[in-house]
Each structure stands twice: as structure tokens, then as C-alpha cells.
Amino acid sequence: MPREHTWRYLGMAAAFALVGLLILWRAFYIQGSAEAADFLLQSEYYSRLLKTIYPPRGEIYDRNGNLLAGNRTVYEIGVELSSIQDPGAIAFALSNMVGTDYNSVLQKINTFNQNGSVYGILDDYVLPEKIDLLRAYNVNLPPEEEGSYHCSNDPALIALICRPHLARSYPERDLASNVLGFVTQDSNGNFGVEQKYQDLLAGIPEEIWVPTDPNRVQDLPDIPGGASLILTIDREIQAMVEDVLDQAMETTGAESATGIVMDPHTGEILAMSSTPHLDLNDYQQYVKLYDDNNPYNRATSEIYEPGSIFKVVTMAGAIDLGLLTPETVFNDTGIFYYGGIAIRNWNGQAWGEQTMLGCLQHSLNVCLASVGEKLGADNFYHYVQAFGFGYPTGVDLFNEAAGQLRLPGDPPQLACTGEDQDNCREIYWTDSDLATNTFGQGLSVTPMQMVIAVSAFINDGRMVIPHVVKGVIQNGMQYNIPPQFGGTPISAETAHTMTQMLSDSLEFESSLALVPGYRLAGKTGTAQIPDPNTGVYDPNQTNTSFVGWGPVDDPKFIVFVWLERPETSIWASETAAPVFADIVDRLVVLMNIPPDQQRQQVAEH
Amino acid sequence: MLKRSKEFIQAYKEAPWRRQMQMIGLVATGVIVLALIAGVYLNITARSATTGRLVQQLQSDRAEMEQSIEDLQTQLAFILSVEQMQKRSSDLGFAPVSPAAIMYLAVAEYQGRALGADLAPRAGSEFGAAPTLPAAYTDSLFDWLAALFADLGGY
């Protein structure tokens, strides 16, 4: 290498070295500059993405694993503002294929543009069938790449983004709607178990940072989904009860029908129905179907005067105190004066000498008012409260009512008639309340309370606590809920006596509630309804109900029926009792309960 | 004397071209080693990035599949709903049975229809959850070497 060229090489090397040093100097300068913290923050920001993971809402199953509430894929339709070619084409396609209002789409796009948005939502909760229509809008063009969220490959619609997500869906539509409740688009549960167990079902959304650098990829945390619930409801029994009650409404002309079927030993609700039913996939109809006078679930939220069905409580109290026996004789003169009022029987007639069994069998108001007098107010209301009236039963459903019970010494209650709030008066407990309360007028209960009170007759005097959730599945494990018992209002001996009396009274009466082959026990209840405008009882408007259970020697079910204002007859024995029999007739098949005779033969062998 | 010693050194001195060759060889070796290291590094990094992207894609696929499973379960439940099943059974000529038409037979030790079957293992019998992403996807080369040496050191 000639010496005269050496300086050139040295010069180039020096220049390169200088550039390198300058780069290094600049790097160190930036590291130490005031903006260094900002640069670091920006690099952190772009190195990862904040992603919110919403766990899928837990499913709801019936007791046999049939899905009652699940999740379906629906779509959010959004628009990328920068890719819009023709807003009119987008509005036209959405109005034709999805049913979104044409003008509303155009207006939204304009608003997004004015706000300088990059992306905006045009519609949500769109069913897959409609998205399929949109995707097939222009089939001659090559298909979109796999995993693309573009709704269509049509260049005019390329700005539309169809992003799938899950939404609540109810495969059984209106079945058990009063028990399930529903979930609105804000993901909140309303009524029933959906609201009662909202926190458990919804799970907890979690925000995580996902690194954009593939070299720093991490395992996504396993965010547990919402817990799933297994209900005590039996889908087949529920469908049957709803079917029978719907038929009963048609045949009797009742305004509403309510039914409960419960396992008397565990408190598990096998079926619970209340009209009207709501198609849970179209829950927007709620506002048309329900109001203050039509609660979502009458079985737990509506109170009514039970009428004669309540006589079982009065009679149980008197027997439990040893004041009388089923054979005690009462001379019914057809009228009984107490507390300044006259009590008469349902037919206004005198029934002469009657045993206590006869009093229940013929449902004599005069006799029961006399029993109430024997009990006295203190004892009577002690038993009423011991049976749980005046308190919620604790059933795990949203918005349970406690009933209305006026007790001696209670502060006055304000009673208003009609919609005129000026037409109110203060009501105190008086002796006449004791007389009317003994046969279920002047107090209000929920159907659920009546069922729980009767469960004491089956469980040696102990009441069960009702529940509709049988188990919870969380993190892949199932947690079953054991049966729980409430108070013990009466002795086992009284419970057996009452069962015998209520079974005999049905048979001696040749009640329409009887089902051939099965020995049942139960009681009818016919209660006049007070006119809301005048406060006076209307003899032609009644609530008819029936509560019964069977088979008497080994009870498997309690069935409660309530018909509001039946038109064909005002009497429970002619309206509610046959409905009870219809339910039991089909229930014994669904529950595989052989007739008493066959069951006893098997037991003997 | 001095001249002779210079001649002696000159005679035994390594030829300049040989020293240049040695220098070139040394530099070339260094460059090759550096190139090898860079190549291995690039290869590993590229594979790691590809695998990372694959993992991200699989995570996305898993989320989509979980969503799809939920959707299909619900669609299946629609098909098997009471209303649909009653219609199908009715179309097939079946009708609800009345209690009078049923003949019950006593079967020894038969416990009856099992109601309320468990849908998941009962609490108390749980198994440990398996990791969803193996260590091979998250370990760096150095982690792997460290683990390897640790394993070898154990023997």
C-alpha cells in the first residue's frame, strides 16, 4: 500500500469513529435529558396493550343438568371512520339486512365524524343470522381473510366491523321465567336468581397488560368465569305446572294463576310458576306485562288474604296447646259474635254439632273463630309468627315479601282507599282482627309462606327453609347446598294429628282434589277480596287457593295453587282443588311415585 | 558485528506477507465467530418471535373456541328444549301417559331414577391444574442453559 494513501484511510477511519462517538454521545445525552422519563413512558405504553377480559356469565341449569340460561354469540357492529367510502351504502345495508334505522345510522356516522372519532358503534346485540346476511352481501368478491372482523368484503361496506361477543340467552324462552329473571344489555341481572346471584354469576372482569413484543409473550391469566348455578327446579315438572296453570286460567277465567311444587323434606323448589310468563329472550316486553299490581313473581312477591287455607294454622295452634282434639265437638249456630262483629259461615248456615275434623272438612268460619277465642290473642299470634308469617321465608329469590300481619299493640297502620291519598285512615289491631284472622281474612301472606308453614306438618313440626339453588359450580368444582330447617312451631304429635285431619277431611268431603290411588292431605282456601276503592269485601271477587301434599305415608311433594278472581266459580273447592288434582295426577308420573297400594306391597316384601 | 546481527535477524525474520496473512486470518476468524454468534442469535430471536406470535394467535383461538363452545351449548339447548322435545315426541306419535296406564314393577336394589346428577366434581376431590403454557415457550436461552447446567450438576 503506497504511503501517500495512508492518510486517506486514517481520515476515513477517524470520520467513522467520530460518527460512532457522536451517536454514542447523543444516546447518552438523551438518556440523561429531561425528556428521558417521557420517552421511557412512551416506550412502555407502546410495548403493551391494556386488555379487559370479561369472564362469560355463568350458566344456569335445572336439577337434571338441562340448560336454562346460557350465552350466545351476538355481534357489535362498528364503523372505522377513516375507511368509510359511502355512508349511505352503510346505512342502506344495515337497514335492509340488520333492521337498524337508516337515518339513525347516518346520524351516528355524522356525530362520530364531528367528534373526530376513529371508531364508533352503530348497533349491538345483533344476531348471527343477520350478520350472515351482511357477510353475504356481495359474494362475488374474494372472501375476507380468516379472523377478520370486517362485516363484508364489499368495498362500500369495508368500514363496517362485526365484533362477536357473548350475550345471555334462554333456550327455554318463557319456561321458569319468574324464577330465572333476566339479564339486560348492561349485563345486570333483573329479578329471580339472575338478580339474587348477580355477583356470583357475572364473575369479576380483569384488566391485564398484554406485551406487543412477541419475545415477551406471556401466558394469559386464567380468569375464572362467573359461577354456574344448578337449580332445584325440575324442567319437566316446571313445564307441566305452567301448562296446567295456563289451562286453569282459560277454563276458570282467573286473572292470574300461581303454583309451587316443593320437596317437603329438603325445601327444594321443584317448580314455581306465576302468570304472566315472559319470553326471556325478549325481555323488553317486561314493561307491557308487569306493573305494581302484577309483580314479576307472585309466589314470593305478592301478598294476598289466604282465607280458609289459613285455618290449618289456627287449628294446629289449638291442638298443640292441648285445648282441643280432632274429636272435640263444637255446636255451630251459624253465627259468632266477637270483637263487635258477627262471623258467619261461607254459606251463611248453621252446621250444628261438628267435631274439629268436621270444622276443617266443611271449612266453618264460626267454628274456627271460636277456636281463636279459646286460644286467645297472645297464643294465636304466637303460633302465627312461629309458623313464619310476617317474615320473609328466606327463599333465595329477589324481592321476597314478608306479608302483612297486624298484632295487638302495634302502632296504627295507614289504610288508603282508591288512588286518593287523602282518603286514608289509621287502623289499629282490634279483637275483631283475631276473629277474622283465624280463618285467613284481615291478614296477608305470600304463597311461599303458606307452603313453608305446611312443611311443618310433614317434618315432625319442623319447617324447612325453601331454596331454588341446589348447587354452585365455581372453578370447576361443584358445591351443593344442604337442606336447612327453620323453626319448630308445633310438636311432632300435633303435626301427625294435623296430617291425619287434613287427609281425612279431603276423603270425607270427596274433594275434587283427590287423585285415585294416592292418599293426599290438604286444605282449600276461599278469600273475598277487598275493593281497592272502597275497602269493602266484594263477595263475588275471591282468591281461591289449595295447599296439599302426598303421599301421606311418605310425602314427596307439597303443591300449592292460587287462582286470582276465577269467573266460573268463587269457591276454591271448585276451582283450585281440581287444578291441584291435575298437577298431582301428572306429578306422580314425572316423579315416579307408584300408587299407595303398589308401594306398600313392595315395602312389605 | 551489528551488520551481521541485522543480517541474521533479517534471515530469520517472518516474511511480511506471512504476518499480513496471519493478521487477516485472525480478523477473519473474529468476523466469522461474530457472524456465527449473530446468526445463532438472529435465528433464535426469529424463532422466538414466531413462536410468540403463534402463542398469541393460539390464545386468541382459544378465546374464540371457548366463545364458540358456549354458543353451541346454548344452540343445542334450544334444540333440546321442552317445547321442541314435546313437539318432536308428538310428531312421532307419543302422548303423555296417565298414572292408570303405568305398571310399576319392583326391581330388587333399583334405587330409582337418579335425579340431580353432579355437573362437575364435588368440592374436596380436586386435582391440581396443569400449566397452560409449557416452560419451553417462556424460558430464554440463558434460562434453558442454566437449567441444563443445574441438571448436569445434579448428577
Chai-1 contact restraints between the chains, C-beta under 6 A:
chainA,res_idxA,chainB,res_idxB,connection_type,confidence,min_distance_angstrom,max_distance_angstrom,comment,restraint_id
A,P56,B,E70,contact,1.0,0.0,6.0,A-B,restraint_1
A,R63,B,G116,contact,1.0,0.0,6.0,A-B,restraint_2
A,G65,B,L119,contact,1.0,0.0,6.0,A-B,restraint_3
A,L67,B,A77,contact,1.0,0.0,6.0,A-B,restraint_4
A,G70,B,Q73,contact,1.0,0.0,6.0,A-B,restraint_5
A,G70,B,T74,contact,1.0,0.0,6.0,A-B,restraint_6
A,G70,B,A77,contact,1.0,0.0,6.0,A-B,restraint_7
A,N71,B,E70,contact,1.0,0.0,6.0,A-B,restraint_8
A,R72,B,D71,contact,1.0,0.0,6.0,A-B,restraint_9
A,R72,B,T74,contact,1.0,0.0,6.0,A-B,restraint_10
A,T73,B,D71,contact,1.0,0.0,6.0,A-B,restraint_11
A,L166,B,Q67,contact,1.0,0.0,6.0,A-B,restraint_12
A,L166,B,E70,contact,1.0,0.0,6.0,A-B,restraint_13
A,S169,B,T74,contact,1.0,0.0,6.0,A-B,restraint_14
A,P171,B,A77,contact,1.0,0.0,6.0,A-B,restraint_15
A,P171,B,F78,contact,1.0,0.0,6.0,A-B,restraint_16
A,P171,B,S81,contact,1.0,0.0,6.0,A-B,restraint_17
A,E172,B,S81,contact,1.0,0.0,6.0,A-B,restraint_18
A,P214,B,A49,contact,1.0,0.0,6.0,A-B,restraint_19
A,P214,B,G52,contact,1.0,0.0,6.0,A-B,restraint_20
A,P214,B,R53,contact,1.0,0.0,6.0,A-B,restraint_21
A,N215,B,S48,contact,1.0,0.0,6.0,A-B,restraint_22
A,N215,B,A49,contact,1.0,0.0,6.0,A-B,restraint_23
A,N215,B,G52,contact,1.0,0.0,6.0,A-B,restraint_24
A,V217,B,G52,contact,1.0,0.0,6.0,A-B,restraint_25
A,V217,B,V55,contact,1.0,0.0,6.0,A-B,restraint_26
A,V217,B,Q56,contact,1.0,0.0,6.0,A-B,restraint_27
A,D219,B,T132,contact,1.0,0.0,6.0,A-B,restraint_28
A,D219,B,L133,contact,1.0,0.0,6.0,A-B,restraint_29
A,L220,B,Q59,contact,1.0,0.0,6.0,A-B,restraint_30
A,R235,B,V82,contact,1.0,0.0,6.0,A-B,restraint_31
A,A239,B,V82,contact,1.0,0.0,6.0,A-B,restraint_32
A,I473,B,A120,contact,1.0,0.0,6.0,A-B,restraint_33
A,G476,B,A120,contact,1.0,0.0,6.0,A-B,restraint_34
A,M477,B,A123,contact,1.0,0.0,6.0,A-B,restraint_35
A,M477,B,E126,contact,1.0,0.0,6.0,A-B,restraint_36
A,Q478,B,D118,contact,1.0,0.0,6.0,A-B,restraint_37
A,Q478,B,A120,contact,1.0,0.0,6.0,A-B,restraint_38
A,Q478,B,R122,contact,1.0,0.0,6.0,A-B,restraint_39
A,Y479,B,A123,contact,1.0,0.0,6.0,A-B,restraint_40
A,V588,B,P99,contact,1.0,0.0,6.0,A-B,restraint_41
A,V589,B,P99,contact,1.0,0.0,6.0,A-B,restraint_42
A,N592,B,R113,contact,1.0,0.0,6.0,A-B,restraint_43
A,P594,B,Y104,contact,1.0,0.0,6.0,A-B,restraint_44
A,Q598,B,Y104,contact,1.0,0.0,6.0,A-B,restraint_45
A,V602,B,A106,contact,1.0,0.0,6.0,A-B,restraint_46
